[in-house]
């Protein structure tokens, strides 16, 4: 019996979660808040102020994008502007922009945090509605506030991973990695200062990077884990190279699904840039609404948002469409955004059903595109264990939560919940990877689990959490 078989035969045991803390090099001192929310000294020579702006348009696009970098399309100034200007993420929808901006003594932008004051928990994909209920039950009102409004740092309606504490590269240019980390920690402390100043219950930072997650844990944010399903490019040159790494039944299943679509009376096209015409966006918005209706969901994104996205970011869009051969009618579409190292699958919809069309448009076309473009991974959105057998392995996601309430039943209850949830997340990730992975060979599985901090040893599952920043 192999080690993996032993794991499946026995109850999985997760070792106690321990994290070695690295003392901060310098404490960050929060000051009084108004529009200028906090001032800190990030070094002997650099004084930083933190303030809020009511729209992304209040920040120069060039400065915002310098902080965001070019890697992640969702962090671009134009993406947030499309959300705000289209009425998708705005105060009337419960998403009031209050973006946090860090500036130096000469008023230069050193960092930004995309931030919203929210009156609900919809459109976030890290679920805390039960926290709100527990806040009422556990006496949260004794602090003179309800759970809402709260602060939320994320990309609205988008469960895509990426940085949230966006630091201008000039910080690193000026003082190296140490200076960059100090600005990042100033942004984290600024979130706490804003929360406390306005008497809010909490601040939540979701789908952030592992580095940010560890750093924010050091300054009092509660740490939470989640799971998504991501595909990794192992240097494949063709889709067949990818198939060759799979177990025979899984490989056969994918070939059958792709064959069904190839034999259907439709043509699949991958469109980018100027290839995407207004008629494509018009059809896709209808597909999007169909999906919303079928799942009893909410149409968070307006038609104007998609039009703005096509106008300002068409070079970052990959739109996969299915077109009927006889009529030329568009019958399905999958929206992806392209980063430097990742293709992000976002929305899917159709007007007619064809066997396996969803899998082809959303998963296999994205994999083919990643291979052709030499892109490292594909994130296929939230949820969906069915993605595993198609090559998308369980992968940890991270969120950090500042709870302003002092010691008491609410905070203690959330801490206990997060500790137990984290154990369950690690256990679920390990078992799903072992049981459902389509890949041949144990090395693939053990390497993937090790990359997530999970070690298989002595027929047990151990968690090896990294040291904090």
Helices and strands as residue ranges (DSSP letters): H 3-9, E 36-41, E 47-53, G 56-58, H 61-68, G 73-75, H 77-85, G 91-93, E 95-97, E 99-103, E 109-113, E 116-118, H 129-137, G 140-143, E 150-153, E 166-167, H 169-197, E 202-208, H 210-218, E 222-232, H 239-243, H 248-263, E 266-272, G 273-275, H 278-294, H 303-312, G 314-316, E 317-324, E 330-338, E 342-350, H 357-359, I 360-364, H 365-373, E 377-379, G 385-390, E 393-403, H 409-436, H 442-451, E 454-457, E 460-463
